[in-house]
Amino acid sequence: MVASRSDYYMLNHIARLVNEGFFAEGDRIRGVPVTIGGSPYVPPLPNELDVKDRIKEIACEDDDSINIAIKLCLYCMKTQIFLDGNKRASVIFANHYLISHGGGFLVIPEKKVSKFKQLLVKYYEGEDIAVIAAFMKERC
């Protein structure tokens, strides 16, 4: 699997595994509105073609692999592509990208989860990605 591309299809595969045992078709793109706990942010319904294109755009950016992995992770989290398991699938997807590009792991330490979630909500609500990306690069 590491030799496979970090694309929409890999993300779907990861989401299916993350959601296995919770509900059928855990890799199916979300078709109903969702809300984010602790935030007024309501992610728009994802369009499969747009999601595929955006993931491909991010993965092909001329940047270092750590920055790209963080952008992939945050894009997938904010978009809320699936009904459940988006944060878990997004971190695993980012790690797939990192490993396949010779990098390490993205891990949100237990002691940093609260701060990460605060920054994530701010990012959802429009704060510049640079703030949470810097936190992730330094602490995760």
N, CA, C and O atoms as a GROMACS GRO file, in nm:
protein
  560
    1MET      N    1   0.081  -0.120   0.000
    1MET     CA    2   0.000   0.000   0.000
    1MET      C    3   0.085   0.127   0.000
    1MET      O    4   0.042   0.229  -0.052
    2VAL      N    5   0.204   0.122   0.057
    2VAL     CA    6   0.288   0.240   0.063
    2VAL      C    7   0.327   0.286  -0.077
    2VAL      O    8   0.344   0.405  -0.101
    3ALA      N    9   0.342   0.190  -0.170
    3ALA     CA   10   0.380   0.225  -0.306
    3ALA      C   11   0.264   0.287  -0.383
    3ALA      O   12   0.285   0.343  -0.491
    4SER      N   13   0.143   0.277  -0.331
    4SER     CA   14   0.027   0.336  -0.397
    4SER      C   15   0.028   0.487  -0.382
    4SER      O   16   0.083   0.541  -0.286
    5ARG      N   17  -0.034   0.554  -0.478
    5ARG     CA   18  -0.042   0.700  -0.472
    5ARG      C   19  -0.133   0.746  -0.358
    5ARG      O   20  -0.230   0.680  -0.324
    6SER      N   21  -0.099   0.860  -0.302
    6SER     CA   22  -0.184   0.923  -0.200
    6SER      C   23  -0.287   1.008  -0.274
    6SER      O   24  -0.267   1.127  -0.296
    7ASP      N   25  -0.395   0.944  -0.312
    7ASP     CA   26  -0.499   1.012  -0.389
    7ASP      C   27  -0.636   0.985  -0.326
    7ASP      O   28  -0.646   0.924  -0.220
    8TYR      N   29  -0.739   1.030  -0.393
    8TYR     CA   30  -0.876   1.014  -0.344
    8TYR      C   31  -0.909   0.867  -0.317
    8TYR      O   32  -0.976   0.835  -0.219
    9TYR      N   33  -0.862   0.778  -0.404
    9TYR     CA   34  -0.894   0.636  -0.390
    9TYR      C   35  -0.827   0.576  -0.267
    9TYR      O   36  -0.885   0.490  -0.200
   10MET      N   37  -0.706   0.620  -0.237
   10MET     CA   38  -0.639   0.575  -0.116
   10MET      C   39  -0.714   0.627   0.007
   10MET      O   40  -0.734   0.554   0.104
   11LEU      N   41  -0.754   0.753   0.003
   11LEU     CA   42  -0.832   0.809   0.114
   11LEU      C   43  -0.960   0.730   0.135
   11LEU      O   44  -0.996   0.702   0.249
   12ASN      N   45  -1.029   0.694   0.027
   12ASN     CA   46  -1.151   0.613   0.039
   12ASN      C   47  -1.122   0.479   0.105
   12ASN      O   48  -1.196   0.433   0.192
   13HIS      N   49  -1.014   0.416   0.064
   13HIS     CA   50  -0.976   0.287   0.121
   13HIS      C   51  -0.951   0.302   0.272
   13HIS      O   52  -0.997   0.220   0.352
   14ILE      N   53  -0.880   0.406   0.309
   14ILE     CA   54  -0.852   0.432   0.450
   14ILE      C   55  -0.982   0.457   0.527
   14ILE      O   56  -1.001   0.404   0.636
   15ALA      N   57  -1.071   0.537   0.470
   15ALA     CA   58  -1.199   0.567   0.536
   15ALA      C   59  -1.281   0.440   0.556
   15ALA      O   60  -1.346   0.422   0.659
   16ARG      N   61  -1.278   0.351   0.457
   16ARG     CA   62  -1.352   0.225   0.470
   16ARG      C   63  -1.298   0.145   0.588
   16ARG      O   64  -1.376   0.090   0.666
   17LEU      N   65  -1.166   0.139   0.602
   17LEU     CA   66  -1.107   0.066   0.714
   17LEU      C   67  -1.135   0.133   0.848
   17LEU      O   68  -1.165   0.066   0.946
   18VAL      N   69  -1.126   0.265   0.851
   18VAL     CA   70  -1.151   0.341   0.975
   18VAL      C   71  -1.295   0.321   1.023
   18VAL      O   72  -1.320   0.312   1.143
   19ASN      N   73  -1.388   0.315   0.929
   19ASN     CA   74  -1.530   0.307   0.965
   19ASN      C   75  -1.584   0.165   0.970
   19ASN      O   76  -1.702   0.144   1.001
   20GLU      N   77  -1.499   0.067   0.939
   20GLU     CA   78  -1.542  -0.073   0.939
   20GLU      C   79  -1.596  -0.112   1.076
   20GLU      O   80  -1.535  -0.085   1.179
   21GLY      N   81  -1.711  -0.176   1.074
   21GLY     CA   82  -1.774  -0.219   1.198
   21GLY      C   83  -1.867  -0.115   1.258
   21GLY      O   84  -1.945  -0.146   1.348
   22PHE      N   85  -1.859   0.010   1.210
   22PHE     CA   86  -1.946   0.117   1.260
   22PHE      C   87  -2.067   0.134   1.168
   22PHE      O   88  -2.181   0.143   1.214
   23PHE      N   89  -2.041   0.138   1.038
   23PHE     CA   90  -2.151   0.142   0.943
   23PHE      C   91  -2.101   0.102   0.805
   23PHE      O   92  -1.982   0.114   0.773
   24ALA      N   93  -2.195   0.054   0.723
   24ALA     CA   94  -2.161   0.009   0.588
   24ALA      C   95  -2.126   0.130   0.502
   24ALA      O   96  -2.174   0.240   0.526
   25GLU      N   97  -2.046   0.108   0.403
   25GLU     CA   98  -2.007   0.211   0.307
   25GLU      C   99  -1.943   0.332   0.375
   25GLU      O  100  -1.977   0.446   0.343
   26GLY      N  101  -1.853   0.308   0.467
   26GLY     CA  102  -1.784   0.414   0.538
   26GLY      C  103  -1.693   0.496   0.450
   26GLY      O  104  -1.642   0.601   0.491
   27ASP      N  105  -1.673   0.448   0.327
   27ASP     CA  106  -1.589   0.520   0.231
   27ASP      C  107  -1.672   0.603   0.133
   27ASP      O  108  -1.618   0.664   0.042
   28ARG      N  109  -1.801   0.603   0.153
   28ARG     CA  110  -1.889   0.674   0.062
   28ARG      C  111  -1.887   0.824   0.092
   28ARG      O  112  -1.895   0.865   0.208
   29ILE      N  113  -1.877   0.904  -0.013
   29ILE     CA  114  -1.873   1.049   0.005
   29ILE      C  115  -2.003   1.096   0.070
   29ILE      O  116  -2.112   1.047   0.038
   30ARG      N  117  -1.990   1.190   0.159
   30ARG     CA  118  -2.104   1.239   0.237
   30ARG      C  119  -2.207   1.305   0.145
   30ARG      O  120  -2.172   1.386   0.058
   31GLY      N  121  -2.334   1.271   0.165
   31GLY     CA  122  -2.443   1.329   0.086
   31GLY      C  123  -2.546   1.402   0.169
   31GLY      O  124  -2.650   1.443   0.118
   32VAL      N  125  -2.516   1.419   0.297
   32VAL     CA  126  -2.608   1.489   0.387
   32VAL      C  127  -2.529   1.594   0.466
   32VAL      O  128  -2.408   1.579   0.485
   33PRO      N  129  -2.596   1.699   0.511
   33PRO     CA  130  -2.527   1.802   0.590
   33PRO      C  131  -2.478   1.746   0.724
   33PRO      O  132  -2.540   1.656   0.781
   34VAL      N  133  -2.368   1.801   0.773
   34VAL     CA  134  -2.317   1.768   0.906
   34VAL      C  135  -2.283   1.896   0.979
   34VAL      O  136  -2.268   2.003   0.919
   35THR      N  137  -2.273   1.885   1.110
   35THR     CA  138  -2.230   1.999   1.191
   35THR      C  139  -2.101   1.960   1.261
   35THR      O  140  -2.068   1.842   1.273
   36ILE      N  141  -2.030   2.061   1.307
   36ILE     CA  142  -1.904   2.041   1.378
   36ILE      C  143  -1.928   2.080   1.523
   36ILE      O  144  -1.968   2.193   1.552
   37GLY      N  145  -1.903   1.987   1.614
   37GLY     CA  146  -1.923   2.016   1.756
   37GLY      C  147  -1.837   2.133   1.801
   37GLY      O  148  -1.717   2.138   1.773
   38GLY      N  149  -1.898   2.227   1.871
   38GLY     CA  150  -1.826   2.341   1.924
   38GLY      C  151  -1.800   2.451   1.823
   38GLY      O  152  -1.721   2.542   1.849
   39SER      N  153  -1.866   2.443   1.707
   39SER     CA  154  -1.842   2.544   1.603
   39SER      C  155  -1.968   2.568   1.521
   39SER      O  156  -2.046   2.475   1.498
   40PRO      N  157  -1.987   2.692   1.476
   40PRO     CA  158  -2.099   2.718   1.386
   40PRO      C  159  -2.068   2.678   1.241
   40PRO      O  160  -2.156   2.684   1.155
   41TYR      N  161  -1.944   2.637   1.214
   41TYR     CA  162  -1.904   2.600   1.079
   41TYR      C  163  -1.984   2.479   1.031
   41TYR      O  164  -1.991   2.377   1.098
   42VAL      N  165  -2.043   2.494   0.913
   42VAL     CA  166  -2.115   2.384   0.849
   42VAL      C  167  -2.047   2.359   0.714
   42VAL      O  168  -2.060   2.440   0.622
   43PRO      N  169  -1.975   2.248   0.702
   43PRO     CA  170  -1.906   2.222   0.576
   43PRO      C  171  -2.005   2.199   0.462
   43PRO      O  172  -2.104   2.127   0.479
   44PRO      N  173  -1.978   2.259   0.347
   44PRO     CA  174  -2.066   2.233   0.232
   44PRO      C  175  -2.060   2.086   0.192
   44PRO      O  176  -1.963   2.017   0.224
   45LEU      N  177  -2.162   2.040   0.123
   45LEU     CA  178  -2.159   1.902   0.074
   45LEU      C  179  -2.042   1.886  -0.023
   45LEU      O  180  -2.025   1.967  -0.114
   46PRO      N  181  -1.963   1.783  -0.003
   46PRO     CA  182  -1.848   1.765  -0.092
   46PRO      C  183  -1.892   1.713  -0.229
   46PRO      O  184  -1.985   1.633  -0.240
   47ASN      N  185  -1.823   1.759  -0.332
   47ASN     CA  186  -1.844   1.711  -0.467
   47ASN      C  187  -1.725   1.622  -0.501
   47ASN      O  188  -1.610   1.664  -0.489
   48GLU      N  189  -1.752   1.500  -0.541
   48GLU     CA  190  -1.646   1.402  -0.562
   48GLU      C  191  -1.538   1.451  -0.658
   48GLU      O  192  -1.419   1.435  -0.630
   49LEU      N  193  -1.577   1.510  -0.770
   49LEU     CA  194  -1.477   1.559  -0.867
   49LEU      C  195  -1.392   1.670  -0.808
   49LEU      O  196  -1.270   1.673  -0.830
   50ASP      N  197  -1.455   1.761  -0.733
   50ASP     CA  198  -1.379   1.870  -0.670
   50ASP      C  199  -1.280   1.816  -0.566
   50ASP      O  200  -1.166   1.862  -0.558
   51VAL      N  201  -1.324   1.717  -0.488
   51VAL     CA  202  -1.238   1.658  -0.386
   51VAL      C  203  -1.119   1.589  -0.452
   51VAL      O  204  -1.005   1.606  -0.410
   52LYS      N  205  -1.146   1.510  -0.557
   52LYS     CA  206  -1.037   1.443  -0.630
   52LYS      C  207  -0.936   1.544  -0.682
   52LYS      O  208  -0.815   1.528  -0.667
   53ASP      N  209  -0.988   1.651  -0.745
   53ASP     CA  210  -0.900   1.753  -0.802
   53ASP      C  211  -0.819   1.824  -0.695
   53ASP      O  212  -0.699   1.846  -0.712
   54ARG      N  213  -0.882   1.858  -0.584
   54ARG     CA  214  -0.811   1.933  -0.479
   54ARG      C  215  -0.702   1.847  -0.414
   54ARG      O  216  -0.592   1.896  -0.387
   55ILE      N  217  -0.732   1.721  -0.389
   55ILE     CA  218  -0.631   1.631  -0.332
   55ILE      C  219  -0.513   1.619  -0.429
   55ILE      O  220  -0.397   1.623  -0.386
   56LYS      N  221  -0.542   1.605  -0.557
   56LYS     CA  222  -0.436   1.594  -0.657
   56LYS      C  223  -0.354   1.722  -0.663
   56LYS      O  224  -0.231   1.717  -0.671
   57GLU      N  225  -0.422   1.838  -0.658
   57GLU     CA  226  -0.352   1.968  -0.658
   57GLU      C  227  -0.256   1.980  -0.540
   57GLU      O  228  -0.139   2.017  -0.557
   58ILE      N  229  -0.306   1.948  -0.422
   58ILE     CA  230  -0.223   1.959  -0.301
   58ILE      C  231  -0.104   1.863  -0.311
   58ILE      O  232   0.009   1.902  -0.284
   59ALA      N  233  -0.130   1.739  -0.350
   59ALA     CA  234  -0.024   1.638  -0.357
   59ALA      C  235   0.083   1.673  -0.461
   59ALA      O  236   0.197   1.628  -0.450
   60CYS      N  237   0.046   1.752  -0.561
   60CYS     CA  238   0.142   1.788  -0.667
   60CYS      C  239   0.208   1.924  -0.645
   60CYS      O  240   0.286   1.968  -0.729
   61GLU      N  241   0.179   1.989  -0.532
   61GLU     CA  242   0.240   2.119  -0.505
   61GLU      C  243   0.391   2.106  -0.494
   61GLU      O  244   0.444   2.002  -0.456
   62ASP      N  245   0.459   2.214  -0.528
   62ASP     CA  246   0.604   2.219  -0.518
   62ASP      C  247   0.639   2.267  -0.376
   62ASP      O  248   0.667   2.385  -0.354
   63ASP      N  249   0.636   2.175  -0.282
   63ASP     CA  250   0.660   2.206  -0.141
   63ASP      C  251   0.721   2.083  -0.077
   63ASP      O  252   0.726   1.977  -0.139
   64ASP      N  253   0.769   2.096   0.046
   64ASP     CA  254   0.826   1.977   0.108
   64ASP      C  255   0.714   1.883   0.154
   64ASP      O  256   0.600   1.924   0.173
   65SER      N  257   0.750   1.756   0.172
   65SER     CA  258   0.650   1.653   0.198
   65SER      C  259   0.575   1.676   0.330
   65SER      O  260   0.458   1.639   0.341
   66ILE      N  261   0.640   1.735   0.428
   66ILE     CA  262   0.572   1.761   0.556
   66ILE      C  263   0.460   1.863   0.536
   66ILE      O  264   0.349   1.843   0.584
   67ASN      N  265   0.490   1.972   0.466
   67ASN     CA  266   0.388   2.074   0.441
   67ASN      C  267   0.272   2.018   0.359
   67ASN      O  268   0.155   2.049   0.386
   68ILE      N  269   0.304   1.938   0.260
   68ILE     CA  270   0.198   1.879   0.177
   68ILE      C  271   0.112   1.785   0.260
   68ILE      O  272  -0.010   1.788   0.249
   69ALA      N  273   0.173   1.702   0.341
   69ALA     CA  274   0.098   1.608   0.426
   69ALA      C  275   0.004   1.684   0.520
   69ALA      O  276  -0.111   1.645   0.539
   70ILE      N  277   0.053   1.793   0.578
   70ILE     CA  278  -0.031   1.874   0.668
   70ILE      C  279  -0.147   1.935   0.591
   70ILE      O  280  -0.260   1.936   0.640
   71LYS      N  281  -0.121   1.987   0.472
   71LYS     CA  282  -0.229   2.045   0.390
   71LYS      C  283  -0.332   1.940   0.351
   71LYS      O  284  -0.452   1.967   0.355
   72LEU      N  285  -0.286   1.821   0.314
   72LEU     CA  286  -0.379   1.712   0.280
   72LEU      C  287  -0.466   1.678   0.401
   72LEU      O  288  -0.588   1.664   0.390
   73CYS      N  289  -0.402   1.665   0.516
   73CYS     CA  290  -0.473   1.630   0.639
   73CYS      C  291  -0.580   1.734   0.671
   73CYS      O  292  -0.696   1.699   0.696
   74LEU      N  293  -0.542   1.861   0.670
   74LEU     CA  294  -0.635   1.968   0.708
   74LEU      C  295  -0.746   1.986   0.604
   74LEU      O  296  -0.861   2.012   0.641
   75TYR      N  297  -0.713   1.973   0.477
   75TYR     CA  298  -0.817   1.983   0.374
   75TYR      C  299  -0.923   1.874   0.394
   75TYR      O  300  -1.043   1.902   0.391
   76CYS      N  301  -0.878   1.752   0.415
   76CYS     CA  302  -0.972   1.641   0.431
   76CYS      C  303  -1.055   1.655   0.559
   76CYS      O  304  -1.174   1.622   0.560
   77MET      N  305  -0.993   1.704   0.666
   77MET     CA  306  -1.068   1.726   0.790
   77MET      C  307  -1.175   1.833   0.770
   77MET      O  308  -1.291   1.813   0.806
   78LYS      N  309  -1.136   1.946   0.714
   78LYS     CA  310  -1.228   2.058   0.699
   78LYS      C  311  -1.342   2.027   0.602
   78LYS      O  312  -1.455   2.071   0.622
   79THR      N  313  -1.312   1.952   0.499
   79THR     CA  314  -1.412   1.920   0.398
   79THR      C  315  -1.516   1.821   0.450
   79THR      O  316  -1.628   1.817   0.401
   80GLN      N  317  -1.477   1.740   0.552
   80GLN     CA  318  -1.567   1.640   0.608
   80GLN      C  319  -1.625   1.555   0.494
   80GLN      O  320  -1.746   1.552   0.472
   81ILE      N  321  -1.537   1.488   0.424
   81ILE     CA  322  -1.573   1.413   0.304
   81ILE      C  323  -1.669   1.298   0.335
   81ILE      O  324  -1.759   1.269   0.255
   82PHE      N  325  -1.651   1.235   0.448
   82PHE     CA  326  -1.731   1.118   0.485
   82PHE      C  327  -1.823   1.151   0.602
   82PHE      O  328  -1.809   1.255   0.667
   83LEU      N  329  -1.918   1.060   0.630
   83LEU     CA  330  -2.010   1.084   0.741
   83LEU      C  331  -1.941   1.076   0.876
   83LEU      O  332  -1.981   1.145   0.970
   84ASP      N  333  -1.839   0.994   0.887
   84ASP     CA  334  -1.770   0.977   1.015
   84ASP      C  335  -1.625   0.939   0.989
   84ASP      O  336  -1.590   0.894   0.880
   85GLY      N  337  -1.542   0.957   1.089
   85GLY     CA  338  -1.404   0.914   1.082
   85GLY      C  339  -1.312   1.005   1.002
   85GLY      O  340  -1.203   0.964   0.964
   86ASN      N  341  -1.355   1.127   0.975
   86ASN     CA  342  -1.276   1.216   0.891
   86ASN      C  343  -1.141   1.252   0.950
   86ASN      O  344  -1.041   1.252   0.879
   87LYS      N  345  -1.136   1.283   1.079
   87LYS     CA  346  -1.008   1.320   1.139
   87LYS      C  347  -0.914   1.199   1.142
   87LYS      O  348  -0.795   1.211   1.110
   88ARG      N  349  -0.966   1.083   1.179
   88ARG     CA  350  -0.882   0.963   1.182
   88ARG      C  351  -0.832   0.928   1.042
   88ARG      O  352  -0.713   0.902   1.023
   89ALA      N  353  -0.922   0.926   0.946
   89ALA     CA  354  -0.882   0.893   0.808
   89ALA      C  355  -0.783   0.997   0.754
   89ALA      O  356  -0.690   0.961   0.682
   90SER      N  357  -0.803   1.123   0.787
   90SER     CA  358  -0.716   1.230   0.738
   90SER      C  359  -0.574   1.216   0.790
   90SER      O  360  -0.478   1.236   0.716
   91VAL      N  361  -0.559   1.182   0.918
   91VAL     CA  362  -0.426   1.165   0.976
   91VAL      C  363  -0.357   1.043   0.913
   91VAL      O  364  -0.238   1.048   0.880
   92ILE      N  365  -0.430   0.935   0.897
   92ILE     CA  366  -0.371   0.815   0.836
   92ILE      C  367  -0.333   0.845   0.691
   92ILE      O  368  -0.227   0.802   0.645
   93PHE      N  369  -0.418   0.917   0.620
   93PHE     CA  370  -0.390   0.955   0.481
   93PHE      C  371  -0.264   1.041   0.473
   93PHE      O  372  -0.178   1.019   0.387
   94ALA      N  373  -0.252   1.137   0.563
   94ALA     CA  374  -0.132   1.222   0.567
   94ALA      C  375  -0.008   1.137   0.596
   94ALA      O  376   0.098   1.161   0.539
   95ASN      N  377  -0.022   1.040   0.684
   95ASN     CA  378   0.090   0.952   0.715
   95ASN      C  379   0.126   0.864   0.595
   95ASN      O  380   0.244   0.837   0.571
   96HIS      N  381   0.028   0.820   0.521
   96HIS     CA  382   0.056   0.745   0.398
   96HIS      C  383   0.140   0.830   0.305
   96HIS      O  384   0.239   0.783   0.248
   97TYR      N  385   0.100   0.956   0.289
   97TYR     CA  386   0.176   1.046   0.202
   97TYR      C  387   0.319   1.062   0.253
   97TYR      O  388   0.415   1.050   0.176
   98LEU      N  389   0.333   1.088   0.383
   98LEU     CA  390   0.467   1.108   0.441
   98LEU      C  391   0.557   0.985   0.423
   98LEU      O  392   0.671   0.997   0.378
   99ILE      N  393   0.504   0.870   0.457
   99ILE     CA  394   0.584   0.748   0.448
   99ILE      C  395   0.624   0.720   0.303
   99ILE      O  396   0.737   0.682   0.275
  100SER      N  397   0.529   0.739   0.211
  100SER     CA  398   0.559   0.710   0.071
  100SER      C  399   0.659   0.810   0.012
  100SER      O  400   0.714   0.787  -0.096
  101HIS      N  401   0.681   0.922   0.083
  101HIS     CA  402   0.779   1.021   0.039
  101HIS      C  403   0.901   1.026   0.131
  101HIS      O  404   0.974   1.125   0.136
  102GLY      N  405   0.922   0.916   0.205
  102GLY     CA  406   1.042   0.904   0.288
  102GLY      C  407   1.039   0.983   0.416
  102GLY      O  408   1.143   1.004   0.478
  103GLY      N  409   0.921   1.026   0.458
  103GLY     CA  410   0.909   1.105   0.581
  103GLY      C  411   0.874   1.019   0.701
  103GLY      O  412   0.868   0.896   0.692
  104GLY      N  413   0.850   1.084   0.811
  104GLY     CA  414   0.814   1.016   0.935
  104GLY      C  415   0.664   1.005   0.952
  104GLY      O  416   0.592   0.972   0.858
  105PHE      N  417   0.618   1.034   1.072
  105PHE     CA  418   0.475   1.022   1.105
  105PHE      C  419   0.420   1.154   1.156
  105PHE      O  420   0.490   1.230   1.222
  106LEU      N  421   0.296   1.178   1.124
  106LEU     CA  422   0.219   1.287   1.184
  106LEU      C  423   0.142   1.224   1.300
  106LEU      O  424   0.057   1.137   1.279
  107VAL      N  425   0.171   1.269   1.421
  107VAL     CA  426   0.106   1.216   1.540
  107VAL      C  427   0.065   1.334   1.627
  107VAL      O  428   0.146   1.422   1.656
  108ILE      N  429  -0.061   1.336   1.668
  108ILE     CA  430  -0.107   1.442   1.758
  108ILE      C  431  -0.096   1.385   1.900
  108ILE      O  432  -0.177   1.302   1.941
  109PRO      N  433   0.006   1.430   1.975
  109PRO     CA  434   0.026   1.375   2.109
  109PRO      C  435  -0.097   1.399   2.198
  109PRO      O  436  -0.163   1.502   2.189
  110GLU      N  437  -0.125   1.302   2.282
  110GLU     CA  438  -0.242   1.309   2.368
  110GLU      C  439  -0.249   1.442   2.445
  110GLU      O  440  -0.357   1.499   2.459
  111LYS      N  441  -0.136   1.491   2.494
  111LYS     CA  442  -0.134   1.615   2.571
  111LYS      C  443  -0.160   1.738   2.484
  111LYS      O  444  -0.184   1.846   2.537
  112LYS      N  445  -0.154   1.723   2.353
  112LYS     CA  446  -0.174   1.835   2.261
  112LYS      C  447  -0.309   1.830   2.190
  112LYS      O  448  -0.341   1.919   2.111
  113VAL      N  449  -0.389   1.726   2.215
  113VAL     CA  450  -0.517   1.710   2.145
  113VAL      C  451  -0.611   1.827   2.170
  113VAL      O  452  -0.674   1.876   2.076
  114SER      N  453  -0.621   1.872   2.293
  114SER     CA  454  -0.710   1.984   2.326
  114SER      C  455  -0.672   2.109   2.247
  114SER      O  456  -0.759   2.174   2.188
  115LYS      N  457  -0.545   2.144   2.247
  115LYS     CA  458  -0.497   2.261   2.173
  115LYS      C  459  -0.518   2.242   2.023
  115LYS      O  460  -0.558   2.335   1.953
  116PHE      N  461  -0.492   2.122   1.974
  116PHE     CA  462  -0.513   2.092   1.833
  116PHE      C  463  -0.658   2.115   1.795
  116PHE      O  464  -0.687   2.177   1.693
  117LYS      N  465  -0.750   2.066   1.876
  117LYS     CA  466  -0.893   2.081   1.845
  117LYS      C  467  -0.935   2.228   1.847
  117LYS      O  468  -1.016   2.271   1.764
  118GLN      N  469  -0.879   2.307   1.941
  118GLN     CA  470  -0.908   2.451   1.943
  118GLN      C  471  -0.862   2.517   1.814
  118GLN      O  472  -0.936   2.594   1.753
  119LEU      N  473  -0.740   2.487   1.772
  119LEU     CA  474  -0.686   2.544   1.649
  119LEU      C  475  -0.763   2.494   1.526
  119LEU      O  476  -0.781   2.568   1.430
  120LEU      N  477  -0.807   2.369   1.530
  120LEU     CA  478  -0.882   2.313   1.418
  120LEU      C  479  -1.015   2.384   1.401
  120LEU      O  480  -1.055   2.415   1.288
  121VAL      N  481  -1.084   2.410   1.510
  121VAL     CA  482  -1.211   2.484   1.502
  121VAL      C  483  -1.187   2.624   1.446
  121VAL      O  484  -1.264   2.670   1.362
  122LYS      N  485  -1.082   2.690   1.492
  122LYS     CA  486  -1.050   2.824   1.439
  122LYS      C  487  -1.021   2.817   1.290
  122LYS      O  488  -1.064   2.904   1.214
  123TYR      N  489  -0.949   2.713   1.247
  123TYR     CA  490  -0.920   2.694   1.104
  123TYR      C  491  -1.050   2.671   1.027
  123TYR      O  492  -1.070   2.729   0.920
  124TYR      N  493  -1.139   2.588   1.080
  124TYR     CA  494  -1.269   2.565   1.016
  124TYR      C  495  -1.344   2.697   0.998
  124TYR      O  496  -1.410   2.718   0.896
  125GLU      N  497  -1.331   2.784   1.096
  125GLU     CA  498  -1.407   2.910   1.096
  125GLU      C  499  -1.337   3.022   1.020
  125GLU      O  500  -1.384   3.135   1.021
  126GLY      N  501  -1.225   2.990   0.954
  126GLY     CA  502  -1.164   3.088   0.865
  126GLY      C  503  -1.025   3.137   0.900
  126GLY      O  504  -0.967   3.215   0.825
  127GLU      N  505  -0.970   3.093   1.014
  127GLU     CA  506  -0.834   3.135   1.047
  127GLU      C  507  -0.737   3.078   0.944
  127GLU      O  508  -0.755   2.967   0.894
  128ASP      N  509  -0.635   3.154   0.914
  128ASP     CA  510  -0.534   3.114   0.817
  128ASP      C  511  -0.476   2.977   0.852
  128ASP      O  512  -0.445   2.949   0.968
  129ILE      N  513  -0.461   2.894   0.752
  129ILE     CA  514  -0.407   2.759   0.770
  129ILE      C  515  -0.268   2.761   0.833
  129ILE      O  516  -0.227   2.664   0.897
  130ALA      N  517  -0.195   2.871   0.814
  130ALA     CA  518  -0.057   2.880   0.864
  130ALA      C  519  -0.049   2.860   1.015
  130ALA      O  520   0.050   2.807   1.065
  131VAL      N  521  -0.151   2.902   1.089
  131VAL     CA  522  -0.148   2.892   1.236
  131VAL      C  523  -0.150   2.746   1.280
  131VAL      O  524  -0.062   2.703   1.355
  132ILE      N  525  -0.248   2.670   1.234
  132ILE     CA  526  -0.255   2.529   1.275
  132ILE      C  527  -0.145   2.448   1.209
  132ILE      O  528  -0.095   2.352   1.268
  133ALA      N  529  -0.105   2.484   1.088
  133ALA     CA  530   0.003   2.412   1.019
  133ALA      C  531   0.134   2.427   1.097
  133ALA      O  532   0.210   2.330   1.110
  134ALA      N  533   0.161   2.545   1.147
  134ALA     CA  534   0.284   2.567   1.227
  134ALA      C  535   0.279   2.484   1.354
  134ALA      O  536   0.379   2.423   1.393
  135PHE      N  537   0.164   2.481   1.420
  135PHE     CA  538   0.147   2.399   1.541
  135PHE      C  539   0.174   2.252   1.509
  135PHE      O  540   0.247   2.184   1.581
  136MET      N  541   0.116   2.203   1.399
  136MET     CA  542   0.133   2.063   1.362
  136MET      C  543   0.279   2.032   1.328
  136MET      O  544   0.332   1.927   1.364
  137LYS      N  545   0.343   2.124   1.259
  137LYS     CA  546   0.481   2.100   1.219
  137LYS      C  547   0.575   2.098   1.340
  137LYS      O  548   0.670   2.021   1.343
  138GLU      N  549   0.547   2.182   1.439
  138GLU     CA  550   0.632   2.191   1.557
  138GLU      C  551   0.599   2.085   1.663
  138GLU      O  552   0.689   2.035   1.731
  139ARG      N  553   0.472   2.051   1.677
  139ARG     CA  554   0.430   1.967   1.791
  139ARG      C  555   0.383   1.827   1.753
  139ARG      O  556   0.371   1.740   1.839
  140CYS      N  557   0.356   1.805   1.624
  140CYS     CA  558   0.296   1.676   1.584
  140CYS      C  559   0.385   1.598   1.489
  140CYS      O  560   0.348   1.488   1.447
   0.00000   0.00000   0.00000
